[in-house]
Amino acid sequence: MADPSIPNHTNLQTLSPPPPLPPPTDQSPPPTTLTPNDKQQRWGLFPFPPPPPRPGLRLTTEFDSDSSTFFHKISCKFLDNLAKFKLTFHNDHKGQISDPQLSFISRHLSVHFDPEENNALIKGSFNLSPSLSLRATHDLKEQQGEVAMIANLMDPDYKLELSSLVPSSGLPRTKIRFPRGEISLEEKEEEEVKRTLSLNGIFKGQILNGVCTAQYRDELLNLRYCYKDEQMSFIPSITLPSNDLSFAFKRRYWYNLDTNYWSTVYKHTVGKDLKFKAGYDSEVRLGWASLWIGDENGKAKTAPMKMKVQLMLQVPQDDIKSSALMFRVKKRWDI
């Protein structure tokens, strides 16, 4: 029997030290680096978070040579774009300021203040429930306003609106909106004592690849059909019971013919930032030509260099010597 005090060969191998670790390779992860913000938070140099960035200012200036006036708009968003301050005013070539208005606009509340009139118009809208909302306006100087309640019927595309003037002067106006149009019923005062109910409505529908519209208002019915494609537009309309007929046809030019007057317009576009238009109006006996640099219906912020320019030449038929060349410039700066 072996002596238990003397270890055998197997026990010596078991108790031998482990082999050394391999040297680190280039694929080992790099040591963690700290950015200045991480160092500040870890070392406690700045216990408070950095201040939020200052809101930017937007300045839009528009000049119209016809009236020789400037229109300025200064706006500033704050509270993470939840609200906006806006200042608008006009000034002439003498520097005199007119029509100033200061506005505070948010999602549910807006206030428009007129310093010249010392008056404010307050508008608000709130959701009372997922299917019920409230809208209200109030004029401080006139002490008048309007309150409206809008309810979504079984489908969001169907809405019922009840609105009333404040102070109330009669029955509330009722309006029902649906995908094909709307119907409204309101009380009108024809004489000092007599009040009647007026029914108005508009309906739209697809007929022969076009849109047919029937609008009834003030006991007049207007029927209008509009067909448009990439090259042609065809729009006839008639008003009953007066039987006033008008007709419009467009194929690179616009031609409008009614009972007394007619007008024609030619339009040519190059991209979306250059448009040339020329036309004639027999009612005022005037020919004109207009050149737009920048999208005519777009905003200045979408135009190249955030600037829109319009040049217009007007030539009266009866006095060609009094022709006038006018221009309009609109420029926006983001500060």
Stockholm file with secondary structure:
# STOCKHOLM 1.0

chainA/1-335         MADPSIPNHTNLQTLSPPPPLPPPTDQSPPPTTLTPNDKQQRWGLFPFPPPPPRPGLRLTTEFDSDSSTFFHKISCKFLDNLAKFKLTFHNDHKGQISDPQLSFISRHLSVHFDPEENNALIKGSFNLSPSLSLRATHDLKEQQGEVAMIANLMDPDYKLELSSLVPSSGLPRTKIRFPRGEISLEEKEEEEVKRTLSLNGIFKGQILNGVCTAQYRDELLNLRYCYKDEQMSFIPSITLPSNDLSFAFKRRYWYNLDTNYWSTVYKHTVGKDLKFKAGYDSEVRLGWASLWIGDENGKAKTAPMKMKVQLMLQVPQDDIKSSALMFRVKKRWDI
#=GR chainA/1-335 SS CCCTTSCCHHHHHHTSCCCCCCCCCTTSCCCCCCCHHHHHHHHTSCCSCCCCCCCCEEEEEEEETTTTEEEEEEEEEETTTTEEEEEEEEEETTCCEEEEEEEEEESSEEEEEETTTTEEEEEEEEEEETTEEEEEEEETTTTEEEEEEEEECSSTTCEEEEEEEESCCSSCEEEEEETTEEEEEEEEESSSSCEEEEEEEEEEEEETTEEEEEEEETTEEEEEEEEECSSCEEEEEEEETTTEEEEEEESSEEEEECSSCEEEEEEEEETTTEEEEEEEETTTTEEEEEEEESCSSSCGGGSGGGEEEEEEEEEESSCGGGCEEEEEEEEEEEC
#=GC SS_cons         CCCTTSCCHHHHHHTSCCCCCCCCCTTSCCCCCCCHHHHHHHHTSCCSCCCCCCCCEEEEEEEETTTTEEEEEEEEEETTTTEEEEEEEEEETTCCEEEEEEEEEESSEEEEEETTTTEEEEEEEEEEETTEEEEEEEETTTTEEEEEEEEECSSTTCEEEEEEEESCCSSCEEEEEETTEEEEEEEEESSSSCEEEEEEEEEEEEETTEEEEEEEETTEEEEEEEEECSSCEEEEEEEETTTEEEEEEESSEEEEECSSCEEEEEEEEETTTEEEEEEEETTTTEEEEEEEESCSSSCGGGSGGGEEEEEEEEEESSCGGGCEEEEEEEEEEEC
//
